[in-house]
Amino acid sequence: MSTAEGQQHPISIYLWIWGLLFVFSAFSYAVDYFQLQGYLRWSLILLFMFLKAGFIVAIFMHMAWERLALITAILGPPVVLLVFIGLMVSEGEYTEGNRLEVFAQQIFVPAEHGATNH
């Protein structure tokens, strides 16, 4: 029998994390209850979501006790995808800004420089 098969974790760890998940869920609902808006709202919701997901992966999926190579193999690809998504969002906003600027200039061209009247 290897050490991984015989390793037991105290139930108190799972109960503490379970309680923390309830607390983070309550905070997430409090964001809606207090009607926070804008970037603060979405930042808090995402923060609580990532904290809950992190605790679930680390404790309930036993990633906190795994080897670094396995952790990297499982968590690395989603991190890379998030970086690529961030880059795409940045590029999309840049492209949208440039298009709006060019189209706005075309719409507001003075009459003497615009199309000829027939």
C-alpha positions in Angstrom: 0.0 0.0 0.0 1.4 3.4 -1.0 1.3 6.5 1.1 -1.3 8.1 -1.1 -3.8 5.2 -0.5 -3.3 5.2 3.3 -3.4 9.0 3.8 -6.4 10.2 5.7 -7.3 13.8 6.3 -9.2 15.0 9.4 -12.9 15.6 8.9 -12.5 19.0 10.6 -10.7 20.4 7.5 -13.6 19.5 5.3 -16.1 21.0 7.7 -14.1 24.2 8.0 -14.0 24.5 4.2 -17.6 23.7 3.9 -18.4 26.5 6.3 -16.2 28.9 4.4 -18.1 28.0 1.2 -21.3 29.0 3.0 -19.7 32.3 4.1 -18.4 33.1 0.6 -21.8 32.3 -0.8 -23.5 34.6 1.8 -21.0 37.4 0.8 -21.9 36.8 -2.9 -25.6 37.2 -2.1 -24.9 40.2 0.0 -23.5 41.9 -3.1 -26.9 41.6 -4.7 -28.8 42.5 -1.4 -26.9 45.7 -1.0 -27.4 46.4 -4.7 -23.8 47.2 -5.5 -23.3 48.2 -9.1 -20.5 48.5 -11.7 -17.0 47.2 -11.5 -17.2 46.8 -7.7 -20.2 44.4 -8.1 -18.6 42.2 -10.7 -15.2 42.3 -9.0 -16.7 41.0 -5.8 -18.8 38.3 -7.4 -15.8 37.1 -9.4 -13.6 37.2 -6.3 -16.0 35.1 -4.2 -16.5 32.7 -7.2 -12.7 32.1 -7.6 -12.2 31.7 -3.8 -15.0 29.1 -3.7 -13.7 27.2 -6.8 -10.1 27.3 -5.4 -11.2 25.8 -2.0 -13.2 23.1 -3.8 -10.3 22.2 -6.0 -7.7 22.4 -3.3 -9.5 20.5 -0.5 -12.4 18.5 -1.8 -10.5 17.4 -5.0 -7.4 16.8 -2.9 -5.2 19.0 -5.1 -3.5 20.6 -2.0 -1.9 17.2 -1.3 -0.8 16.3 -4.9 2.6 16.7 -6.6 3.4 19.9 -8.2 3.7 18.3 -11.7 0.1 17.1 -11.4 -1.2 20.4 -10.2 0.6 22.2 -13.0 -0.8 19.8 -15.6 -4.4 20.3 -14.4 -4.4 24.0 -13.6 -1.9 25.2 -16.2 -4.1 24.9 -19.3 -7.1 26.9 -17.9 -4.7 29.6 -16.8 -3.2 29.8 -20.3 -6.8 30.0 -21.7 -7.7 32.8 -19.4 -4.6 34.7 -20.5 -5.6 34.2 -24.2 -9.1 35.3 -23.4 -7.8 38.5 -21.8 -5.6 39.2 -24.8 -8.6 38.7 -27.1 -10.7 41.1 -25.0 -8.0 43.7 -25.2 -7.6 43.3 -28.9 -11.4 43.5 -29.4 -11.7 46.7 -27.5 -8.8 48.2 -29.4 -10.4 47.2 -32.8 -13.9 48.5 -31.7 -12.4 51.8 -30.6 -10.6 52.3 -33.9 -13.7 51.4 -35.9 -15.8 53.8 -34.0 -13.3 56.6 -34.5 -13.0 56.0 -38.3 -16.8 55.7 -38.8 -17.4 58.8 -36.7 -15.0 60.7 -38.9 -16.8 59.5 -42.0 -20.3 60.4 -40.7 -19.3 64.0 -39.7 -17.5 65.0 -42.9 -18.3 68.6 -43.8 -20.6 69.1 -46.8 -18.0 70.7 -49.1 -15.7 67.6 -48.7 -18.6 65.0 -48.9 -20.4 63.5 -51.9 -21.5 65.7 -54.8 -25.1 66.6 -55.3 -26.7 65.6 -58.6 
